[in-house]
Amino acid sequence: MSRTILAIDVGSTKVCAIIAQVNENDDISIIGAGTSKAQGLRKGSITNIELASKSIRQAVGDAKRVSGSDIKTAVVSISGAYTKSLNSNGIVNIPNKEITFKEIERVMHTSLYNANIPNEYEILHALPFNFKVDDQDFIDDPLGMNASRLEVDTHIITTQKSNLNNLKKAVRGAGIEIENIVLNSYASSIAVLNDDEKELGVAVIDMGGNTSNITIHSGNSIRYNEFLGVGSYHITNDLSMALHTPLNVADNIKLTHGSLLSPSNDLIEIPVIGDKNESHEVSLEVVHNVIFARVEETLMILAQFIENSGLKDQLGAGIVLTGGFSKMDGIRDLAMGTFVSLPVRLAKPKNMDGLFENITGPEYSSAVGLLMYTHSAYTPYEIDVNKKVRHKNEISNDEISVNFLKEPDIPIANIQEEKQKNDKIMSIEEKKEKKSDEPSAVKKLMNWATQLF
């Protein structure tokens, strides 16, 4: 049974909508795409719901016209701004001594219950990075194993409720219902990483127009994520101030002459702010120095994020740069000098059937990653923004369009009650065993007495 997917990447400088078709063989093909300039957004967050809705409506409308589809639901990206992350742990007993999906679902919800999440924050993702069966660590998938206890460590990503609700209002204002919401840097990682990089450990840096987001992966799981409100637009702003020229002229200079390689002594003539008729000459060496200083500072801050994560020693595959900012000429060489001893790779989204030529660049990694997230689960297990446990082998064909699982959800508020119930069952069983031992002991004593007398 074929189905249609709509992905909307709400970026800091643009909104991108991509529509794809999934056939009966589970092959995915892009059939439409549209982009629009981001309005009503600042650093990826909604600042004007009406203008943001207008941008989303325009991008989705273009994608629908190309595809001929009238899809009404979408998976949407959310900026890393106003997000907080923490690690948590959950432990449950296994009464039947065999781990089923119910136990995995229960232990993951228990880890959420145990997490100290502020009231003003909402869960985006809960990603397990270590399952422990009895005393055995680092189990890839505990499903079907025999055990008396199951434990999980999870990386939980949260965002401010106000930020999440504003995004929902903006999307619904464009006539689209939200099916799922995914952290943009998480989506970018799905689009650019291969299995070896995830297994060895890798840091993905998505460098956009107004933001730079970093996620660190280890063993197919996200272990760390951070946000930096600096992007390529800040280079435009720096050039505008340093060269005393309008922003649109500075942006054109960045795109035409921007390079981190050896500077040139050539001169260019540019207009002066406030007077279109007046111009002055500027050396390209000055342009190079301004750009170099901003990019170097940005990379140094990102390198400090990696140091602060405590996971630098686990980055066997090094650094992967993606996003529109990563197209800057010479950025890989500068990054290799900044991220000392770590290899650096520039990445575009993986090729997909029907991928339009104009959306193959690194600036579309997040949008393509949203399609891939919707099409199949990235991690073996995950709790999404809908509080549903996604499992790569449990998605039903009838319900796959909304990524809901057949298994019913367990409310977080009832987890402690269920845990206490299980503990009571275990204690009752122990008492029964103890009582059953008592008569046999008395019987033995009576037999001994009979033999004596």
N, C-alpha and C positions, 0 to 999 in steps of 0.2 A: 504494500500500500504506500503510494508516494505521498509526500508531504512538502510543505513550503516553509522556509525559515526566513525570518527578517532579523537582521542584526543592525543595531544603531549605536555607533561609536560617538559619544558626545565629548569631543575633545576641547582643548583650550582655545584653538583658533579655527577649527572646522567641525562640522557634523557630517559623518559619513554613514549612509544607509546602504546595506547590501542584502539582496534577496537571492536565496539559493533554493534549488529543488533537490530533494532526496528521493531517489527511485526505489523500486522494490528490492533491488540488490544492495541497498544501503550506500549507493554511490552518490556523492554530492556534486552538484554543478551550479555555478553562479549564473543567474539569468537576468539580473538587473542591479544597477548601482547608481547612487546619486550623492552629491556632496553640496554643501552650502557653507557660507561663512558663518562662524559661530557668533551669535548675538545674545546678549543677556547672560553671558558667562564670563567669569574671571577666574583664571587658574583652574579651569575645569569645573568650577562650582557655579550653580545657578544664582545670578544676581537680579535677573528680571525674567519672571516666568513667562510673560506674554511674548517677549522677544525670543526667548529660548524656544518656545513652542513654534514660533514662526520659522526659525532655522530648521528645527526637526521636521516640521511639516513639508518644507521645501525639499529637503534631502530625500525624505520618504516618497514624496510625490514624484520626483524624478526617477527614483528606482522602480516605482510601480508602473510608470509609463513605459519604461524600457522592458520590463518583465511581462507586462500584461496581467499582473497579479493584483488582487485587492485584499491582501493579507492585513489582519487587524491586530495581531499580537507580535511582540518582539522581545528579544533579549537585548539588554541595554548595558552599556559600560558606565562606570562611575569613577570619578577622579580619586586619586589617592589623598587629596587634600581632606583634612578633617577626619582622617582615619587613625585608629589606634590599634595596636596589635599586642597580644599577650599569649603566653603558653599556659595550658591547663592539663589536668590529668583526671582520668576516670577509671574506676575499678568496679567490676560486678562479679558476683558469683554465678556459676553455671550449674544450676540444679540437676539438669539432665546429663551433665558431663560431656555434652557435644555442643560446639559453637555453631549456632544458626545465625541467619541474618538478624533475627530478633535481638540476640545478645549483642551483636555488633552495633545495631541501632541504639540499643539501650546504653552501652558503654560510651558511645559518642555523645549522646544527650547528657549522660552523667558528667562528662568532662565540661560541657557547657554549664550545667548546674553548679559545678564547683568553681567556675571562673568568676573572678571579681569584675564584672562588667558594669560600668556606671549606668545609671538610669537613663541618661540622655543619649546613650549610644545603642545602636542596633547591630545585630550580627550580619555580616556579609558572607563570610566563609568560615567554616571550621574544618581544617585540613589535618588529618592524622599523619604524624611523621614517625610514629613508633608504636606498633602493637606488641604487647607482651603476654604470652600464654604461660600461665604458672610462673616459672622462673626463667623462661626462654625469651630473650630480647630480640628486637628487630625482625619480627615476623611480617612478611610481605602481605599475606592475606590469611587471616585466621579461620576463615569460613570452612566448616566441616571438621576442624581439629577437635581432638578429645582434650578436655581440660576441666579443672575445677574453678579456675579464676581467669578472667580476661581483663587486661589493663591497656589503656591507650594514652599516648601523649599527643595533644593537638595544638596546632598553631591557629589562633582565632583572630580574624580580622574584623574590626567593627568600624562603623562610621556614625557620625552624629545623626540623630533621628531627623533633625530639621533639614540637613543636607539631603538625606534620602527622600524625605517627603516632598521637598521642592523639585527634585528630579522627577519623581512620579507625577507630580502635577503638570510639569512642563511636557512630559511625554503624552499624558492623557489629554492635555490641551491640544495636541497635534492629532487627536483621534486614534491613538494607538494604546492598546492595553499591554501592560508589562507582564511578560511571562517569567523573566528572571533578570537579575542584576548582577554584573560581574565586575570586579575590580579591573580597571583598564590595563594595569601592568601584568596582572595574572593572565588576561586574554592575550596580551602581546607575547608572553612567554610560551603559551600554547602554540602560537603561530610560527615561532622562530626556532624553538629548541628541538634537538633530536634526542633519542633515547640515551645515547652514550653521555651526552652533556648533562642530562638530568641525573644519571647514575653517578657520574664522577663528582658532581657539584659544580654549580655555575651561578654567576650573578648576571641577571638581565637588566640592562638600563635602557629604559624607553625615554628618549630625549625628544620632547615635543616643542610646541610653539611657546608656551608659557610655563611648562612644568617639566620636571625630570623625575621619573619613578624608578625605583630599584627593587627587585625581588631576588632573593637568594634561594636557590633550589638545591636540595640534597636528597638523593635517593627518591626521586619522583615526588617530592613534597616541598612545599614552600616553608622555609624555616625563618625567614625574615623579610620584611618589606618596609620601605621608607619613601617619603615624598619630599621633593625639593621644588620650591616655587620659582624656578629659573629655567628659561628655555631660550630658543633662538630669537624670540621677540626682544629679549633684553640686549642682544647684540645690536639689533636695529635701533633701539633706544640709545645705546651707548654711542653708536655712530652718529646719530642725529645730534646729540649734545656735543660730541667732540668736533664734528665737522660743521656745526651750525647750519644744518640743512634740514628740510622737512622730512618727516618720518617716511613718507612714500619713496622719496629719493634715497634715503638711507637704506631702506629695505632693498631697493633695486641695486644699490652698490654692493650690499651683502651678497645678493644672489649672483651678481655678475662678476665681482672682483674678490669675493670672500674666499680666503685661503689661509691655511695654517702653515703652509710651506714657506720657502724662502721668499722674503718680501721683494717687491719690485720698486725701482725708483721712478717709474713712469708717473706722469701727472694726469689727473682727470679734472674736468671743469664741472662744477656743481652749483646749483642755485643757492641763494642765501634765504634763510627763514624770514618771511614777511615781505620779501620783494622778489617776485618772479623774474623781473627784468635784470636784476643784479646777480652776478655769479663770481666765483673765485676758484682758484686752482688748489688741488690737494694732492699730495703725494700718496701713492698706493702703499708706501711704507707705513704711513700713519694709519691707514685703513687696516693693514695687517696687524700692527701693534695693538690697536683697540680690540680687534676680534680675538687675537691670541690671548690677551689678558683676561677677557671674559670667559673664554672656553677653558683656559687653564684653571681659573678659579673654580668654575663649575665642576670640573673633573676632580679637583683636589677635595672639594666638599664631599663628593660621591665616594672618593677613596676613603675618607674619614668615616663615612657611614659603614663601609665594609669592615674597617678596623673595629668600630664600635659593636658590630654584630657578633664578634667573637667567632665568626665562621670562616675567616680568611684562609685558614689552613685546610679547609675542606673544599676549596674551589679548584678541584683538579682540572676542570675544563676552562677556567679563567673567566673572562668577561665577554658578554655579548652585547653589542650596542645596536639599537634599532630606534625607530622614530625619525621624523623629518630632520631634526637637529643633527643626526648622525651622518647626513649627506654632506656635511661640511668637508671640503677638500683638506686632507691631511689630518683629520681628527683621530684616525687609528694610530698614527705614529705618536701623536701627542699623548693619547691614552696609554699606550704601551710604556711611555716614559713616566707616566703618573702612577699607574697601577703596577708598581715594581714587581718583577718576577712572575707576573700573571699574563698569559696569552690573551689577546684581544681579537674578536671577530666582529665584522660588520654584518648585520643580518637583515634580510627582507623576509616577508611572509612566505611560507611554503606554497609551492605552486598548486593550484586547484583547477579542475576542469571549468572552463568558461571564465577564468579570472581575467577581467578586462585589463588591457595594457595600462590604462591610466590609474589603476589601483594596485599595481604590483610593487610600488615603492615601499620603503621602510615606514613611511608615515601612515600606512594602512595596516600595519601589523595588528593593532588592537581590534580593528573591525573584522579582519579575517579570523582572528583568534576567537571572536565571539561566535562565529559560525561553527568553528571546530568544537567549541565548548558545548554548544547546543546539540551538535550532531552526535557527540560521544563524550563520555566522562573522561576527564584528564587524569584524575587520581582514582584508585580502586574504590575509595569511599570519600564522601564529602557531605557536610551539611551546608546547604545553600541558604540564600536570603529568605526563602520560603519555609525554612526550618525542616526541609525534607532531606532525607539521606539519599544522595545520589550514589548509585552503584553501577559500575560499567556492565555488569551481567544481569542486572535486575530490571532494566528499562523495558516496559511493555510497548509493543507496537501501537496499541490503541491510545496510550497515554504519553507517548514519547514527545509529542509536540509541546507538552508543558513540563516535561522532565520530571513527572511525578512517578513514584515507585508504587508497585502493587501493595507493598507492605504498609499498613496504617501507621500514621505518625504517633509517637508517644509524647504527650505534653510534658514539657520540662518540669512543670510544677508537680507532676505525679511520680517523677523519677525516684525521689527520696522515699516516697510511700512504697513503691514497688521494691526498692532495695531492702527496706525494713521487712517487707512481707517475705522476701526470699530468705533473709537472715532468720526470721521466725520459723520458716519451713525447715531450714537446716538445723536449727536448735531443737525442734520437735523430733526430727529424725534421730538426732543424737541421743535425746532422752529415751526414745523408744528402744534404741539399741542398748542403752544402759539398763533399761528395765528388763529387757529380754535376757540380759546376762544374769540378773539377780536370781530368778527361779532356778537356773541351772546350778548356781553356787550353793543354794539351800539344799537342793536335791543331793548334790555331792556330799554335803555335811551329814545328811540323814543316812545315806548309804554307809558312810564311815562309822557312824554311831551304831548302826545295826550290826555291823561286822564286829564291833567291840563287845556288844552285849548279847 
